[in-house]
């Protein structure tokens, strides 16, 4: 159940409805992709047999896997279209401190964070997106391209082996499988712990679901964004609200 | 010390293994090298058994000319999943079928069973064992009961490329080049014919695949006065708009359907634009902000406790039409007959489409796709009858009884006429389809209205094969008009009314003030 309280004075918007929507789609399709994909690769395991039979057999599970893959890629395409909309209609910027583009500050932040973790300094002053969030973003955006290409090769082996040598399908299979383990491992270990297992957010980081974040948390976790949005005395214009700038 | 010995030994073993692998690989044919295959006869495939009256073929008595062989040369099952196994298995078939003199006699005429590599065609069947498809011929007596099997490897394709009636057509009838087709009266399937109309055998040794997409290929059956019960014209596949009432693909289909869908979608966008003319939460100008604020409000409402109250409205007021029932039982009955039946047909069609997409071999998906299946034929006819009954009731109320409070506008007439004609022509087209396709009574009877009509039609000696395409087009164009008209006319209430109910519920409008 999502947050149901009236707009707290203490909360500001961090993610637009569109981005919450995309995240839910990615979340669901990623989970089903992992469940169906691993059930098919580890087919000799008991749990895999159970999952596959629940989905109506191996063919059906494979169909479901491809459906979720198409859904996932639809999110990627929607995001890219949104980037165009952000640039052209909202007159936003693709580069800069509020965007997902990595910059030198991120490297500083990583070092500063390690100093902080070992008790040798202040916490780093993250901007709108911390380096971990940038890694999350680029891992998905780039990872989806390679998963998409290798997946397509296995989806239509006849068509691709007319152009590529036959062993390309086997290579694609290996890549797809190992990258899947990498992706699930990364999401399961890094993404989950880095978002939910923090004292401020535990047990559940809700801001990607209700789009809101407490002012004091924004100030503590994204001081750079806080400074740009609330510190300047000039009133912020509607279309340049950084809440829309989640590129 | 020991490990130093093991490493070179392991390396040596690896090289040996690689050498063996390379050697075996060079023996196997590769797609690129197939053209220059030194012994082309090796990859030939056995001819299919002529489909009619399969009689055991006398194997040549001249086995003395053949080389000496051990029992296991024949009595074994080669692993046809490997290229070596395919070559070994095909070698047996080719002992006879590579011989130009290989033939059989049907009705006093000789039919060639000689298969050449050129006639076998290219990819993908070039490297498939004969017995992979002709699964039941390697036995004594040498004959086939089932014919060549396609669906052990291939799954049946859906509405996009072929209509549901093609579920009663054998794969070979479209995908092989032979032009002679017949309707098998034992299982009512359309098949390739082994003999032509004069009883002469048809040469089926050419294994190349036909261009199944070309219209010329469709005209094998789809021409005037064909014997297999196909309509005399080639009709397009169903479009995504048909999924309101029939299982259909998600393709646009024929340009007319695509246009109808585009008009419908454009209408929805125009309506949304009209709605967004007003201010949203105080925002007057920026469309981006209006959509943003509106979406935020919807999001917050859906993910709140109000969700359950919305669910209640959805079930009671929208699905079960409680508010109409409170007004008048007659009105509720009329409305439910039409609306529930269309909704049920939509749900069934969607289920069939989704199930088929995930697993084309699923028996339930195939049953729901097949118009002649007992359940599908019955339930679609019954639901169609409900819609028709509702429309008839509406017509009586509006134009005969004329209660005072019922005001009939032009938009009402258009809506009633569209749905009514759509259903009437649907039933007529179904009846003619059953007449034309010669569906046996035990199958056709499930579509009780269509079958009844087909019996009526068969009393006349009209050429129904020529009539059917006209009926199909009238029904399809009415359907296209219905979808294009959805966001403009009376049908708009399908979206407006539920939305109004939900908004009233969420914003707490009192009953007296409801519109």
Interface residues (C-beta under 8 A of the other chain):
Chain A: X1 X2 X3 X4 X13 X16 X17 X18 X20 X56 X57 X59 X60 X63 X64 X67 X89 X90 X158 X162 X209 X210 X211 X238 X239 X244
Chain B: X123 X124 X286 X288 X289 X292 X295 X296 X298 X299 X300 X303 X304 X305 X357 X358 X359 X361 X362
